[in-house]
Amino acid sequence: MRIESMHIYPVKSMRGIPVERTILTASGLLGDRRFMVVDPDGQFITQRECPALARIEALPQAGYLLLRKADEEAMVAIPSGPRMKVAVWRSIVDAAVAADGVNETLSRWIGRDAKLVFADAQAERVANPEWAGEGVPMGFADGYPVLVTTTGSLAALNRYLSEQGQPAIGMERFRPNIVIDCDEPWAEDTWSAIEIGGVRLDIVKPCERCVITTQDQMTGEHGKGDPLPAVRHLHFSIDRRAPGPIFGWNAVPRGQVELRAGEPVSVAETRAELWPFKQR
């Protein structure tokens, strides 16, 4: 097996960026989901309720972040001034807030009042210790530092979609960080840990899927392929701790290393007990 591709999402729920080389840290791939969009009360905003976020590019530059929507751009200095409490799921985070001009532009682009916030060194957040262990640092990813998917599982999904007369969908619908080239569908269900570049990643919890998988990741539009019914049919978790359609697994890095696309991946440990899925 090898790394097929790697992806970061500098701003949570905006467009992703493929990267050929990056640093894997304890909190995930370098630069992944360090920014987030929130409403005036600090509640996080995603494509679930604001599909327009998919139309915005977020491009890291030396010392700033460049936001681009169609032919408009906004330069975001790394925030270091005002702070606010923001909510991402059950976590409350003390985040730095971008400049007023940036927030005004962002609000106009998405058609609602919003602020851009940044997870700096003061913005402490940790993953759920029940799954990840104690003290695992996080940015603004949903719950865990890294999301892993495989090419074999996507191929199996697209075969089923074809049989149902539905269009194939791309891996971008699942917004992974590390895509592993692996021929066997759902092989990741058997992994307890993998190793890349000498660093162990514990495969801790399956990823439940939502409406974002039904949205085009360039436009935010629905109607260009819906994988959710197929995932429900092929890979439905009956464990109430993570119920529903599953695609990909959340992972926790246990070290830091530079990664490159094409790098070998090995299974470090397999599961003694498999996750329970609905039998077809």
Phi, psi and omega in degrees: 000158179209168173285116176284315180198162176227150187215139172239158181229085187307321175246124181309126176078358169273182183300148176273164179233125172285140179232136179277331181216138178199176178255128171271122180243177179298334182260008178119191178293141184304127177085005183276122173052046174273340176251156179207150176262134180228160174277176183302337178271358178094006179279132184294147180242133179229180177297341179304315181251352183220077182301338181300339178300331181294343182269004182250127174271143175234113189240110179296135176235175179292103175088358178204174177242133178258121174259138182221130174227112184056241183258015177253149178225154174220129177267127183248110172293143180300117187298139177216007184257247183301152181231159175208155175279127180235153182246128171232107190055236183271357183270137171250124188235138175272101188247155174277145186252137178291167182296154183303320181298321177297315182293325176295317178296314180300317180299319179294320181296322185258358174075027177198157180294129183206160174230149174259127181238160188229134176271093178269194184295335179277346185275080186281131176207140179232154177288162179302115184295339179299327181255322190263344189092173185284139167070029178277115185288150183223151163268230181254018172300159185305311185210338187216160188295324188224140173247125183249133172229171180229152179293326181297321180290322177295320179298318178296319178298315181291329174298316179294318178301318179298317178299331180268006181074023182255153179289151175291155177237158181266164180296337182300336179299335184260359172048055180280166169265312181236121176256125182256130176284106184213122186289330187280119178298136175062020177301330182298338177296337183266352184272132171263332177201149173237167179229131177226125178060029180084000180251134179276136170242117176282130179268104198257327186203137178291155185259113177286141187254149186231192186295339181301330179294344181268358185255136174299128187276005171255332185240340186081000185280150172268170173095005179247043181108129180234103182278349188298314178301322180292318178294322176300320181289318188274329196208069186253118180283133176253012176271121186293347176287335177207073186275156172108192182291132185240132170214113181093165180229144174281141184228153180236114178289142178249027178180187181234140181198152172279133180243148175229147174301140182094352182293142180296146177234134178235155176275118181274331182199141177254163184282135174289329180226124183285151176295139183280119176245152177297132180282138180264000000 
